[in-house]
Amino acid sequence: MIRKATLADRPRIHVVRHAVRENRLSPASAAKVDTIADWIFANAAFWVWEEDDAVQGFAVADPRDGTIFGLFVHPAYEGRGIARALLPLACEDLRAAGFSEATLTTGPGTRAERFYRENGWQEIGRQVDGQGEDEIVFRKRL
């Protein structure tokens, strides 16, 4: 089932975010991510995939800057189309906020990179993240 998250889902969203094998969150980035998540929970929406009585994936956009803030699926539930089902909802949130394009970043050589390329996202550049790691910047028209 896909639905908007409630605050009661936040602990499980945290579990999913920290269970992933790629694009892991560093301790240095955790506080910044929590601050952004606080704002989104108060002002926007996290979309979640619930299965087996728990959140197994989520997608979230930041309508302040037109970015896909997160798209993560618990490793035990990968390969089931969960990300493909959730991502359009986050993109629609950005469209409703007035954006005609969405951007996101991910690490090079990851399954996420392949996923975004296969789903119509175009690489528009590279940057170094706050941890000194290279990232690909993707954009997609909404």
C-alpha positions in Angstrom: 0.0 0.0 0.0 1.2 3.5 -0.9 0.2 6.3 1.4 1.4 9.6 2.9 3.6 9.0 6.0 2.6 10.1 9.5 5.0 11.0 12.3 4.4 7.5 13.7 6.2 6.2 10.5 9.4 8.3 11.2 11.3 5.6 13.2 10.7 3.0 10.5 11.7 5.5 7.7 14.9 6.0 9.7 15.5 2.2 9.8 14.9 2.0 6.0 17.3 4.9 5.4 20.1 3.4 7.4 19.6 -0.2 6.1 20.5 0.7 2.4 23.7 -0.7 1.0 24.5 2.3 -1.3 24.3 6.0 -0.7 24.7 5.5 3.0 24.3 8.4 5.3 27.4 9.6 7.1 27.2 10.6 10.8 28.3 14.1 9.7 25.3 14.4 7.4 22.7 12.9 9.8 21.9 16.2 11.6 21.4 18.1 8.4 19.1 15.3 7.0 17.1 15.3 10.3 16.6 19.0 10.1 15.3 18.8 6.5 13.1 15.8 7.4 11.6 17.8 10.3 10.7 20.6 7.9 9.2 18.2 5.3 7.2 16.3 8.0 5.7 19.7 9.1 5.2 21.2 5.7 5.1 18.6 2.9 4.9 14.8 2.6 6.8 11.6 2.7 5.3 8.9 0.6 5.7 5.4 1.9 5.3 1.8 0.7 3.8 -0.3 3.5 4.0 -4.1 3.3 4.1 -6.8 5.9 2.8 -4.2 8.4 5.8 -1.9 8.1 7.2 0.8 5.9 9.5 -0.8 3.4 10.3 2.2 1.2 9.8 5.9 0.9 10.1 8.8 -1.5 10.3 12.5 -0.5 10.7 15.7 -2.4 11.8 19.1 -1.0 9.3 21.6 -2.4 11.5 24.5 -1.3 14.2 23.8 -3.9 12.8 21.3 -6.4 14.9 18.3 -5.3 14.1 14.7 -4.7 15.4 14.5 -1.2 15.2 10.8 -0.8 14.1 7.5 -2.5 15.0 4.4 -0.5 13.8 0.9 -0.3 14.7 -1.6 2.4 17.2 -4.1 1.0 14.9 -7.1 1.7 12.2 -5.5 -0.6 14.4 -4.4 -3.5 13.5 -5.4 -7.0 9.7 -5.3 -6.5 9.1 -2.0 -8.3 8.6 0.0 -5.1 11.0 2.8 -6.1 9.4 3.0 -9.5 6.0 3.4 -7.9 7.0 5.9 -5.3 9.2 8.3 -7.3 6.3 9.8 -9.4 4.5 10.8 -6.3 7.4 12.8 -5.0 7.8 14.3 -8.5 4.1 15.3 -8.5 4.7 17.1 -5.2 7.3 19.2 -6.9 5.1 19.9 -9.9 2.3 21.0 -7.5 4.8 23.3 -5.8 5.4 25.0 -9.2 8.5 23.3 -10.5 8.8 22.2 -14.1 12.0 20.2 -13.4 13.3 18.1 -10.5 16.9 17.5 -9.6 18.6 14.9 -7.4 22.1 13.5 -6.7 23.5 10.1 -6.4 26.8 8.4 -6.3 28.4 7.3 -9.6 28.5 3.5 -10.4 25.6 2.8 -8.1 22.4 0.9 -8.8 20.6 4.2 -8.2 22.5 5.8 -11.0 21.4 3.1 -13.3 17.8 3.3 -12.1 17.6 7.1 -12.7 19.1 6.8 -16.2 16.7 4.0 -17.1 13.8 6.2 -15.9 14.5 9.2 -18.0 16.7 11.3 -15.7 19.5 13.2 -17.5 23.0 13.9 -16.0 23.6 17.6 -15.9 26.9 17.6 -14.0 29.0 16.4 -11.2 29.7 17.8 -7.7 31.5 16.9 -4.5 29.2 16.3 -1.5 29.8 17.4 2.0 31.8 14.2 2.7 34.2 14.7 -0.2 32.5 12.1 -2.4 31.7 12.6 -6.1 28.0 12.8 -7.0 26.1 12.9 -10.2 23.5 15.6 -10.5 20.4 14.5 -12.4 17.5 16.5 -13.8 14.1 15.5 -15.2 11.3 17.5 -16.7 8.1 17.1 -14.8 
